Amino acid sequence: MNKLINTDFVIYDKANDDVLQDSYGRVILFGNKDEALDDCHGNESVIPCTELSDYWKQVITHQIND
């Protein structure tokens, strides 16, 4: 079973409690913080996936284990 690690980053919109996802609804994980920052817009921020709410952690864990 794969686990979340703090060196995987997501683009997070705190105001809407949402993360950047692809057209299939999969959360986009970045292995490089600078790369994630380049894709950041408006009120979004880059955070380690381990700092997300339990809901989003579950979504990502399910995604990487499928």
mmJSON file of the N, C-alpha and C atoms, coordinates in Angstrom:
{"data_MODEL":{"atom_site":{
"group_PDB":["ATOM","ATOM","ATOM","ATOM","ATOM","ATOM","ATOM","ATOM","ATOM","ATOM","ATOM","ATOM","ATOM","ATOM","ATOM","ATOM","ATOM","ATOM","ATOM","ATOM","ATOM","ATOM","ATOM","ATOM","ATOM","ATOM","ATOM","ATOM","ATOM","ATOM","ATOM","ATOM","ATOM","ATOM","ATOM","ATOM","ATOM","ATOM","ATOM","ATOM","ATOM","ATOM","ATOM","ATOM","ATOM","ATOM","ATOM","ATOM","ATOM","ATOM","ATOM","ATOM","ATOM","ATOM","ATOM","ATOM","ATOM","ATOM","ATOM","ATOM","ATOM","ATOM","ATOM","ATOM","ATOM","ATOM","ATOM","ATOM","ATOM","ATOM","ATOM","ATOM","ATOM","ATOM","ATOM","ATOM","ATOM","ATOM","ATOM","ATOM","ATOM","ATOM","ATOM","ATOM","ATOM","ATOM","ATOM","ATOM","ATOM","ATOM","ATOM","ATOM","ATOM","ATOM","ATOM","ATOM","ATOM","ATOM","ATOM","ATOM","ATOM","ATOM","ATOM","ATOM","ATOM","ATOM","ATOM","ATOM","ATOM","ATOM","ATOM","ATOM","ATOM","ATOM","ATOM","ATOM","ATOM","ATOM","ATOM","ATOM","ATOM","ATOM","ATOM","ATOM","ATOM","ATOM","ATOM","ATOM","ATOM","ATOM","ATOM","ATOM","ATOM","ATOM","ATOM","ATOM","ATOM","ATOM","ATOM","ATOM","ATOM","ATOM","ATOM","ATOM","ATOM","ATOM","ATOM","ATOM","ATOM","ATOM","ATOM","ATOM","ATOM","ATOM","ATOM","ATOM","ATOM","ATOM","ATOM","ATOM","ATOM","ATOM","ATOM","ATOM","ATOM","ATOM","ATOM","ATOM","ATOM","ATOM","ATOM","ATOM","ATOM","ATOM","ATOM","ATOM","ATOM","ATOM","ATOM","ATOM","ATOM","ATOM","ATOM","ATOM","ATOM","ATOM","ATOM","ATOM","ATOM","ATOM","ATOM","ATOM","ATOM","ATOM","ATOM","ATOM","ATOM","ATOM"],
"id":[1,2,3,4,5,6,7,8,9,10,11,12,13,14,15,16,17,18,19,20,21,22,23,24,25,26,27,28,29,30,31,32,33,34,35,36,37,38,39,40,41,42,43,44,45,46,47,48,49,50,51,52,53,54,55,56,57,58,59,60,61,62,63,64,65,66,67,68,69,70,71,72,73,74,75,76,77,78,79,80,81,82,83,84,85,86,87,88,89,90,91,92,93,94,95,96,97,98,99,100,101,102,103,104,105,106,107,108,109,110,111,112,113,114,115,116,117,118,119,120,121,122,123,124,125,126,127,128,129,130,131,132,133,134,135,136,137,138,139,140,141,142,143,144,145,146,147,148,149,150,151,152,153,154,155,156,157,158,159,160,161,162,163,164,165,166,167,168,169,170,171,172,173,174,175,176,177,178,179,180,181,182,183,184,185,186,187,188,189,190,191,192,193,194,195,196,197,198],
"type_symbol":["N","C","C","N","C","C","N","C","C","N","C","C","N","C","C","N","C","C","N","C","C","N","C","C","N","C","C","N","C","C","N","C","C","N","C","C","N","C","C","N","C","C","N","C","C","N","C","C","N","C","C","N","C","C","N","C","C","N","C","C","N","C","C","N","C","C","N","C","C","N","C","C","N","C","C","N","C","C","N","C","C","N","C","C","N","C","C","N","C","C","N","C","C","N","C","C","N","C","C","N","C","C","N","C","C","N","C","C","N","C","C","N","C","C","N","C","C","N","C","C","N","C","C","N","C","C","N","C","C","N","C","C","N","C","C","N","C","C","N","C","C","N","C","C","N","C","C","N","C","C","N","C","C","N","C","C","N","C","C","N","C","C","N","C","C","N","C","C","N","C","C","N","C","C","N","C","C","N","C","C","N","C","C","N","C","C","N","C","C","N","C","C","N","C","C","N","C","C"],
"label_atom_id":["N","CA","C","N","CA","C","N","CA","C","N","CA","C","N","CA","C","N","CA","C","N","CA","C","N","CA","C","N","CA","C","N","CA","C","N","CA","C","N","CA","C","N","CA","C","N","CA","C","N","CA","C","N","CA","C","N","CA","C","N","CA","C","N","CA","C","N","CA","C","N","CA","C","N","CA","C","N","CA","C","N","CA","C","N","CA","C","N","CA","C","N","CA","C","N","CA","C","N","CA","C","N","CA","C","N","CA","C","N","CA","C","N","CA","C","N","CA","C","N","CA","C","N","CA","C","N","CA","C","N","CA","C","N","CA","C","N","CA","C","N","CA","C","N","CA","C","N","CA","C","N","CA","C","N","CA","C","N","CA","C","N","CA","C","N","CA","C","N","CA","C","N","CA","C","N","CA","C","N","CA","C","N","CA","C","N","CA","C","N","CA","C","N","CA","C","N","CA","C","N","CA","C","N","CA","C","N","CA","C","N","CA","C","N","CA","C","N","CA","C","N","CA","C","N","CA","C","N","CA","C"],
"label_alt_id":[null,null,null,null,null,null,null,null,null,null,null,null,null,null,null,null,null,null,null,null,null,null,null,null,null,null,null,null,null,null,null,null,null,null,null,null,null,null,null,null,null,null,null,null,null,null,null,null,null,null,null,null,null,null,null,null,null,null,null,null,null,null,null,null,null,null,null,null,null,null,null,null,null,null,null,null,null,null,null,null,null,null,null,null,null,null,null,null,null,null,null,null,null,null,null,null,null,null,null,null,null,null,null,null,null,null,null,null,null,null,null,null,null,null,null,null,null,null,null,null,null,null,null,null,null,null,null,null,null,null,null,null,null,null,null,null,null,null,null,null,null,null,null,null,null,null,null,null,null,null,null,null,null,null,null,null,null,null,null,null,null,null,null,null,null,null,null,null,null,null,null,null,null,null,null,null,null,null,null,null,null,null,null,null,null,null,null,null,null,null,null,null,null,null,null,null,null,null],
"label_comp_id":["MET","MET","MET","ASN","ASN","ASN","LYS","LYS","LYS","LEU","LEU","LEU","ILE","ILE","ILE","ASN","ASN","ASN","THR","THR","THR","ASP","ASP","ASP","PHE","PHE","PHE","VAL","VAL","VAL","ILE","ILE","ILE","TYR","TYR","TYR","ASP","ASP","ASP","LYS","LYS","LYS","ALA","ALA","ALA","ASN","ASN","ASN","ASP","ASP","ASP","ASP","ASP","ASP","VAL","VAL","VAL","LEU","LEU","LEU","GLN","GLN","GLN","ASP","ASP","ASP","SER","SER","SER","TYR","TYR","TYR","GLY","GLY","GLY","ARG","ARG","ARG","VAL","VAL","VAL","ILE","ILE","ILE","LEU","LEU","LEU","PHE","PHE","PHE","GLY","GLY","GLY","ASN","ASN","ASN","LYS","LYS","LYS","ASP","ASP","ASP","GLU","GLU","GLU","ALA","ALA","ALA","LEU","LEU","LEU","ASP","ASP","ASP","ASP","ASP","ASP","CYS","CYS","CYS","HIS","HIS","HIS","GLY","GLY","GLY","ASN","ASN","ASN","GLU","GLU","GLU","SER","SER","SER","VAL","VAL","VAL","ILE","ILE","ILE","PRO","PRO","PRO","CYS","CYS","CYS","THR","THR","THR","GLU","GLU","GLU","LEU","LEU","LEU","SER","SER","SER","ASP","ASP","ASP","TYR","TYR","TYR","TRP","TRP","TRP","LYS","LYS","LYS","GLN","GLN","GLN","VAL","VAL","VAL","ILE","ILE","ILE","THR","THR","THR","HIS","HIS","HIS","GLN","GLN","GLN","ILE","ILE","ILE","ASN","ASN","ASN","ASP","ASP","ASP"],
"label_asym_id":["A","A","A","A","A","A","A","A","A","A","A","A","A","A","A","A","A","A","A","A","A","A","A","A","A","A","A","A","A","A","A","A","A","A","A","A","A","A","A","A","A","A","A","A","A","A","A","A","A","A","A","A","A","A","A","A","A","A","A","A","A","A","A","A","A","A","A","A","A","A","A","A","A","A","A","A","A","A","A","A","A","A","A","A","A","A","A","A","A","A","A","A","A","A","A","A","A","A","A","A","A","A","A","A","A","A","A","A","A","A","A","A","A","A","A","A","A","A","A","A","A","A","A","A","A","A","A","A","A","A","A","A","A","A","A","A","A","A","A","A","A","A","A","A","A","A","A","A","A","A","A","A","A","A","A","A","A","A","A","A","A","A","A","A","A","A","A","A","A","A","A","A","A","A","A","A","A","A","A","A","A","A","A","A","A","A","A","A","A","A","A","A","A","A","A","A","A","A"],
"label_entity_id":["1","1","1","1","1","1","1","1","1","1","1","1","1","1","1","1","1","1","1","1","1","1","1","1","1","1","1","1","1","1","1","1","1","1","1","1","1","1","1","1","1","1","1","1","1","1","1","1","1","1","1","1","1","1","1","1","1","1","1","1","1","1","1","1","1","1","1","1","1","1","1","1","1","1","1","1","1","1","1","1","1","1","1","1","1","1","1","1","1","1","1","1","1","1","1","1","1","1","1","1","1","1","1","1","1","1","1","1","1","1","1","1","1","1","1","1","1","1","1","1","1","1","1","1","1","1","1","1","1","1","1","1","1","1","1","1","1","1","1","1","1","1","1","1","1","1","1","1","1","1","1","1","1","1","1","1","1","1","1","1","1","1","1","1","1","1","1","1","1","1","1","1","1","1","1","1","1","1","1","1","1","1","1","1","1","1","1","1","1","1","1","1","1","1","1","1","1","1"],
"label_seq_id":[1,1,1,2,2,2,3,3,3,4,4,4,5,5,5,6,6,6,7,7,7,8,8,8,9,9,9,10,10,10,11,11,11,12,12,12,13,13,13,14,14,14,15,15,15,16,16,16,17,17,17,18,18,18,19,19,19,20,20,20,21,21,21,22,22,22,23,23,23,24,24,24,25,25,25,26,26,26,27,27,27,28,28,28,29,29,29,30,30,30,31,31,31,32,32,32,33,33,33,34,34,34,35,35,35,36,36,36,37,37,37,38,38,38,39,39,39,40,40,40,41,41,41,42,42,42,43,43,43,44,44,44,45,45,45,46,46,46,47,47,47,48,48,48,49,49,49,50,50,50,51,51,51,52,52,52,53,53,53,54,54,54,55,55,55,56,56,56,57,57,57,58,58,58,59,59,59,60,60,60,61,61,61,62,62,62,63,63,63,64,64,64,65,65,65,66,66,66],
"pdbx_PDB_ins_code":[null,null,null,null,null,null,null,null,null,null,null,null,null,null,null,null,null,null,null,null,null,null,null,null,null,null,null,null,null,null,null,null,null,null,null,null,null,null,null,null,null,null,null,null,null,null,null,null,null,null,null,null,null,null,null,null,null,null,null,null,null,null,null,null,null,null,null,null,null,null,null,null,null,null,null,null,null,null,null,null,null,null,null,null,null,null,null,null,null,null,null,null,null,null,null,null,null,null,null,null,null,null,null,null,null,null,null,null,null,null,null,null,null,null,null,null,null,null,null,null,null,null,null,null,null,null,null,null,null,null,null,null,null,null,null,null,null,null,null,null,null,null,null,null,null,null,null,null,null,null,null,null,null,null,null,null,null,null,null,null,null,null,null,null,null,null,null,null,null,null,null,null,null,null,null,null,null,null,null,null,null,null,null,null,null,null,null,null,null,null,null,null,null,null,null,null,null,null],
"Cartn_x":[0.841,0.0,0.878,0.668,1.414,0.85,1.736,1.327,1.72,1.093,1.411,2.733,3.493,4.761,4.791,5.524,5.506,6.319,6.892,7.609,6.754,5.49,4.523,3.631,3.514,2.792,1.527,0.565,-0.664,-0.897,-1.686,-2.141,-3.505,-3.59,-4.761,-5.433,-6.749,-7.575,-8.284,-7.736,-8.256,-9.677,-9.979,-11.313,-12.414,-12.11,-13.103,-12.816,-11.787,-11.346,-11.287,-10.493,-10.395,-8.939,-8.61,-7.266,-7.327,-6.219,-6.143,-6.265,-7.168,-7.41,-7.35,-7.078,-7.078,-8.508,-8.67,-10.011,-10.745,-10.024,-10.639,-10.968,-10.687,-10.986,-9.895,-8.738,-7.618,-6.832,-6.471,-5.678,-4.294,-3.83,-2.508,-1.474,-0.522,0.567,1.83,2.535,3.791,4.934,5.98,7.16,8.146,7.84,8.719,7.88,8.171,7.394,7.438,8.597,8.72,7.834,7.741,6.879,5.41,5.019,3.651,3.408,4.375,4.235,4.042,4.685,4.534,3.105,2.368,0.995,-0.056,0.371,-0.512,-1.173,-2.437,-3.166,-3.931,-4.194,-5.085,-4.887,-5.935,-5.894,-5.399,-4.788,-4.256,-2.894,-2.553,-1.233,-0.726,0.561,1.171,1.466,0.971,1.208,1.555,2.279,2.504,1.167,0.996,-0.276,-0.579,0.431,0.227,-0.432,-0.554,-1.186,-2.646,-3.157,-4.55,-5.48,-6.768,-7.773,-7.804,-8.364,-8.465,-9.215,-10.226,-10.983,-10.058,-9.281,-8.409,-7.295,-6.804,-5.789,-6.348,-7.595,-8.232,-8.38,-8.801,-8.971,-7.648,-6.58,-5.272,-4.752,-4.907,-4.445,-5.167,-6.471,-7.244,-6.746,-6.48,-6.007,-4.675,-3.714,-2.396,-2.345,-3.347,-3.375,-4.204,-4.868,-5.644,-4.806],
"Cartn_y":[-1.188,0.0,1.24,2.091,3.344,4.354,5.146,6.164,7.532,8.552,9.923,10.33,11.116,11.621,13.142,13.794,15.256,15.909,15.132,15.707,15.687,15.272,15.37,16.563,17.459,18.707,18.761,19.539,19.787,21.289,21.682,23.072,23.096,23.897,23.897,25.265,25.252,26.457,26.398,27.081,27.028,27.569,28.628,29.24,28.265,27.383,26.413,24.983,24.793,23.456,22.517,22.901,22.142,22.034,20.981,20.789,20.715,21.005,20.937,19.486,19.248,17.901,17.911,16.75,16.641,16.459,16.309,16.203,14.917,13.949,12.711,12.764,13.882,14.026,13.524,13.205,12.736,13.94,13.895,14.965,14.96,16.136,16.251,16.418,15.489,15.529,16.01,16.895,17.425,16.938,16.415,15.997,17.134,18.268,19.42,20.65,21.293,22.434,23.593,23.843,24.942,24.726,23.491,23.167,23.448,23.098,23.371,24.877,25.622,27.072,27.714,27.161,27.685,27.537,26.542,26.28,26.914,27.605,28.213,29.479,29.681,30.877,31.485,32.772,33.467,33.154,32.637,32.364,30.957,30.28,28.938,29.024,27.955,27.86,26.439,26.267,24.944,24.434,23.233,22.631,21.154,20.582,19.133,18.41,17.315,16.593,16.081,15.954,15.48,16.532,17.766,18.834,19.058,18.248,18.36,17.79,18.072,17.503,15.981,15.31,13.847,13.393,14.156,13.801,13.729,14.797,14.825,13.8,13.553,12.507,11.15,10.895,9.63,9.518,10.602,10.61,10.28,10.926,10.716,9.314,8.844,7.492,6.458,6.623,5.708,5.784,6.987,7.197,6.506,6.619,6.037,4.536,4.011,2.573,1.808,2.521,1.841,1.59],
"Cartn_z":[0.0,0.0,0.0,-0.963,-1.045,-0.062,0.51,1.469,0.951,1.505,1.128,1.75,1.004,1.525,1.379,2.257,2.286,1.176,0.284,-0.859,-2.123,-2.001,-3.09,-2.784,-3.755,-3.545,-4.385,-3.908,-4.644,-4.707,-5.685,-5.75,-5.07,-4.015,-3.148,-3.134,-3.255,-3.158,-1.806,-0.833,0.541,0.63,-0.101,-0.034,-0.436,-1.364,-1.855,-1.422,-0.594,-0.169,-1.368,-2.352,-3.588,-4.009,-4.73,-5.252,-6.771,-7.415,-8.866,-9.308,-10.273,-10.778,-12.302,-12.853,-14.313,-14.816,-16.11,-16.697,-16.304,-15.724,-15.259,-13.775,-13.119,-11.699,-10.778,-11.338,-10.51,-10.0,-8.734,-8.134,-8.772,-9.154,-9.768,-8.664,-8.607,-7.639,-8.329,-7.665,-8.191,-7.302,-7.898,-7.163,-6.947,-7.553,-7.477,-7.123,-6.002,-5.538,-6.532,-7.128,-8.088,-9.311,-9.762,-10.903,-10.552,-9.341,-8.894,-8.808,-8.307,-8.2,-9.566,-10.594,-11.957,-12.465,-11.964,-12.413,-11.502,-10.477,-9.485,-10.038,-9.694,-10.126,-8.949,-9.022,-8.102,-6.637,-6.025,-4.59,-4.25,-5.205,-4.959,-4.275,-3.565,-2.955,-3.141,-2.948,-3.071,-1.666,-1.385,-0.075,-0.243,0.73,0.688,0.822,0.122,0.18,1.586,2.411,3.784,4.673,4.186,4.963,4.582,3.682,3.273,4.339,4.185,5.089,4.922,5.885,5.814,4.558,4.162,2.958,1.745,1.51,0.334,0.445,1.647,1.83,1.421,1.784,1.413,-0.1,-0.731,-2.192,-2.872,-2.442,-3.067,-2.78,-1.558,-1.209,-2.063,-2.217,-3.062,-4.515,-4.973,-6.343,-6.599,-5.673,-5.932,-5.681,-4.994,-4.74,-5.764,-6.665,-7.722,-8.94],
"occupancy":[1.0,1.0,1.0,1.0,1.0,1.0,1.0,1.0,1.0,1.0,1.0,1.0,1.0,1.0,1.0,1.0,1.0,1.0,1.0,1.0,1.0,1.0,1.0,1.0,1.0,1.0,1.0,1.0,1.0,1.0,1.0,1.0,1.0,1.0,1.0,1.0,1.0,1.0,1.0,1.0,1.0,1.0,1.0,1.0,1.0,1.0,1.0,1.0,1.0,1.0,1.0,1.0,1.0,1.0,1.0,1.0,1.0,1.0,1.0,1.0,1.0,1.0,1.0,1.0,1.0,1.0,1.0,1.0,1.0,1.0,1.0,1.0,1.0,1.0,1.0,1.0,1.0,1.0,1.0,1.0,1.0,1.0,1.0,1.0,1.0,1.0,1.0,1.0,1.0,1.0,1.0,1.0,1.0,1.0,1.0,1.0,1.0,1.0,1.0,1.0,1.0,1.0,1.0,1.0,1.0,1.0,1.0,1.0,1.0,1.0,1.0,1.0,1.0,1.0,1.0,1.0,1.0,1.0,1.0,1.0,1.0,1.0,1.0,1.0,1.0,1.0,1.0,1.0,1.0,1.0,1.0,1.0,1.0,1.0,1.0,1.0,1.0,1.0,1.0,1.0,1.0,1.0,1.0,1.0,1.0,1.0,1.0,1.0,1.0,1.0,1.0,1.0,1.0,1.0,1.0,1.0,1.0,1.0,1.0,1.0,1.0,1.0,1.0,1.0,1.0,1.0,1.0,1.0,1.0,1.0,1.0,1.0,1.0,1.0,1.0,1.0,1.0,1.0,1.0,1.0,1.0,1.0,1.0,1.0,1.0,1.0,1.0,1.0,1.0,1.0,1.0,1.0,1.0,1.0,1.0,1.0,1.0,1.0],
"B_iso_or_equiv":[0.0,0.0,0.0,0.0,0.0,0.0,0.0,0.0,0.0,0.0,0.0,0.0,0.0,0.0,0.0,0.0,0.0,0.0,0.0,0.0,0.0,0.0,0.0,0.0,0.0,0.0,0.0,0.0,0.0,0.0,0.0,0.0,0.0,0.0,0.0,0.0,0.0,0.0,0.0,0.0,0.0,0.0,0.0,0.0,0.0,0.0,0.0,0.0,0.0,0.0,0.0,0.0,0.0,0.0,0.0,0.0,0.0,0.0,0.0,0.0,0.0,0.0,0.0,0.0,0.0,0.0,0.0,0.0,0.0,0.0,0.0,0.0,0.0,0.0,0.0,0.0,0.0,0.0,0.0,0.0,0.0,0.0,0.0,0.0,0.0,0.0,0.0,0.0,0.0,0.0,0.0,0.0,0.0,0.0,0.0,0.0,0.0,0.0,0.0,0.0,0.0,0.0,0.0,0.0,0.0,0.0,0.0,0.0,0.0,0.0,0.0,0.0,0.0,0.0,0.0,0.0,0.0,0.0,0.0,0.0,0.0,0.0,0.0,0.0,0.0,0.0,0.0,0.0,0.0,0.0,0.0,0.0,0.0,0.0,0.0,0.0,0.0,0.0,0.0,0.0,0.0,0.0,0.0,0.0,0.0,0.0,0.0,0.0,0.0,0.0,0.0,0.0,0.0,0.0,0.0,0.0,0.0,0.0,0.0,0.0,0.0,0.0,0.0,0.0,0.0,0.0,0.0,0.0,0.0,0.0,0.0,0.0,0.0,0.0,0.0,0.0,0.0,0.0,0.0,0.0,0.0,0.0,0.0,0.0,0.0,0.0,0.0,0.0,0.0,0.0,0.0,0.0,0.0,0.0,0.0,0.0,0.0,0.0],
"pdbx_formal_charge":[null,null,null,null,null,null,null,null,null,null,null,null,null,null,null,null,null,null,null,null,null,null,null,null,null,null,null,null,null,null,null,null,null,null,null,null,null,null,null,null,null,null,null,null,null,null,null,null,null,null,null,null,null,null,null,null,null,null,null,null,null,null,null,null,null,null,null,null,null,null,null,null,null,null,null,null,null,null,null,null,null,null,null,null,null,null,null,null,null,null,null,null,null,null,null,null,null,null,null,null,null,null,null,null,null,null,null,null,null,null,null,null,null,null,null,null,null,null,null,null,null,null,null,null,null,null,null,null,null,null,null,null,null,null,null,null,null,null,null,null,null,null,null,null,null,null,null,null,null,null,null,null,null,null,null,null,null,null,null,null,null,null,null,null,null,null,null,null,null,null,null,null,null,null,null,null,null,null,null,null,null,null,null,null,null,null,null,null,null,null,null,null,null,null,null,null,null,null],
"auth_seq_id":[1,1,1,2,2,2,3,3,3,4,4,4,5,5,5,6,6,6,7,7,7,8,8,8,9,9,9,10,10,10,11,11,11,12,12,12,13,13,13,14,14,14,15,15,15,16,16,16,17,17,17,18,18,18,19,19,19,20,20,20,21,21,21,22,22,22,23,23,23,24,24,24,25,25,25,26,26,26,27,27,27,28,28,28,29,29,29,30,30,30,31,31,31,32,32,32,33,33,33,34,34,34,35,35,35,36,36,36,37,37,37,38,38,38,39,39,39,40,40,40,41,41,41,42,42,42,43,43,43,44,44,44,45,45,45,46,46,46,47,47,47,48,48,48,49,49,49,50,50,50,51,51,51,52,52,52,53,53,53,54,54,54,55,55,55,56,56,56,57,57,57,58,58,58,59,59,59,60,60,60,61,61,61,62,62,62,63,63,63,64,64,64,65,65,65,66,66,66],
"auth_comp_id":["MET","MET","MET","ASN","ASN","ASN","LYS","LYS","LYS","LEU","LEU","LEU","ILE","ILE","ILE","ASN","ASN","ASN","THR","THR","THR","ASP","ASP","ASP","PHE","PHE","PHE","VAL","VAL","VAL","ILE","ILE","ILE","TYR","TYR","TYR","ASP","ASP","ASP","LYS","LYS","LYS","ALA","ALA","ALA","ASN","ASN","ASN","ASP","ASP","ASP","ASP","ASP","ASP","VAL","VAL","VAL","LEU","LEU","LEU","GLN","GLN","GLN","ASP","ASP","ASP","SER","SER","SER","TYR","TYR","TYR","GLY","GLY","GLY","ARG","ARG","ARG","VAL","VAL","VAL","ILE","ILE","ILE","LEU","LEU","LEU","PHE","PHE","PHE","GLY","GLY","GLY","ASN","ASN","ASN","LYS","LYS","LYS","ASP","ASP","ASP","GLU","GLU","GLU","ALA","ALA","ALA","LEU","LEU","LEU","ASP","ASP","ASP","ASP","ASP","ASP","CYS","CYS","CYS","HIS","HIS","HIS","GLY","GLY","GLY","ASN","ASN","ASN","GLU","GLU","GLU","SER","SER","SER","VAL","VAL","VAL","ILE","ILE","ILE","PRO","PRO","PRO","CYS","CYS","CYS","THR","THR","THR","GLU","GLU","GLU","LEU","LEU","LEU","SER","SER","SER","ASP","ASP","ASP","TYR","TYR","TYR","TRP","TRP","TRP","LYS","LYS","LYS","GLN","GLN","GLN","VAL","VAL","VAL","ILE","ILE","ILE","THR","THR","THR","HIS","HIS","HIS","GLN","GLN","GLN","ILE","ILE","ILE","ASN","ASN","ASN","ASP","ASP","ASP"],
"auth_asym_id":["A","A","A","A","A","A","A","A","A","A","A","A","A","A","A","A","A","A","A","A","A","A","A","A","A","A","A","A","A","A","A","A","A","A","A","A","A","A","A","A","A","A","A","A","A","A","A","A","A","A","A","A","A","A","A","A","A","A","A","A","A","A","A","A","A","A","A","A","A","A","A","A","A","A","A","A","A","A","A","A","A","A","A","A","A","A","A","A","A","A","A","A","A","A","A","A","A","A","A","A","A","A","A","A","A","A","A","A","A","A","A","A","A","A","A","A","A","A","A","A","A","A","A","A","A","A","A","A","A","A","A","A","A","A","A","A","A","A","A","A","A","A","A","A","A","A","A","A","A","A","A","A","A","A","A","A","A","A","A","A","A","A","A","A","A","A","A","A","A","A","A","A","A","A","A","A","A","A","A","A","A","A","A","A","A","A","A","A","A","A","A","A","A","A","A","A","A","A"],
"auth_atom_id":["N","CA","C","N","CA","C","N","CA","C","N","CA","C","N","CA","C","N","CA","C","N","CA","C","N","CA","C","N","CA","C","N","CA","C","N","CA","C","N","CA","C","N","CA","C","N","CA","C","N","CA","C","N","CA","C","N","CA","C","N","CA","C","N","CA","C","N","CA","C","N","CA","C","N","CA","C","N","CA","C","N","CA","C","N","CA","C","N","CA","C","N","CA","C","N","CA","C","N","CA","C","N","CA","C","N","CA","C","N","CA","C","N","CA","C","N","CA","C","N","CA","C","N","CA","C","N","CA","C","N","CA","C","N","CA","C","N","CA","C","N","CA","C","N","CA","C","N","CA","C","N","CA","C","N","CA","C","N","CA","C","N","CA","C","N","CA","C","N","CA","C","N","CA","C","N","CA","C","N","CA","C","N","CA","C","N","CA","C","N","CA","C","N","CA","C","N","CA","C","N","CA","C","N","CA","C","N","CA","C","N","CA","C","N","CA","C","N","CA","C","N","CA","C","N","CA","C","N","CA","C"],
"pdbx_PDB_model_num":[1,1,1,1,1,1,1,1,1,1,1,1,1,1,1,1,1,1,1,1,1,1,1,1,1,1,1,1,1,1,1,1,1,1,1,1,1,1,1,1,1,1,1,1,1,1,1,1,1,1,1,1,1,1,1,1,1,1,1,1,1,1,1,1,1,1,1,1,1,1,1,1,1,1,1,1,1,1,1,1,1,1,1,1,1,1,1,1,1,1,1,1,1,1,1,1,1,1,1,1,1,1,1,1,1,1,1,1,1,1,1,1,1,1,1,1,1,1,1,1,1,1,1,1,1,1,1,1,1,1,1,1,1,1,1,1,1,1,1,1,1,1,1,1,1,1,1,1,1,1,1,1,1,1,1,1,1,1,1,1,1,1,1,1,1,1,1,1,1,1,1,1,1,1,1,1,1,1,1,1,1,1,1,1,1,1,1,1,1,1,1,1,1,1,1,1,1,1]
}}}
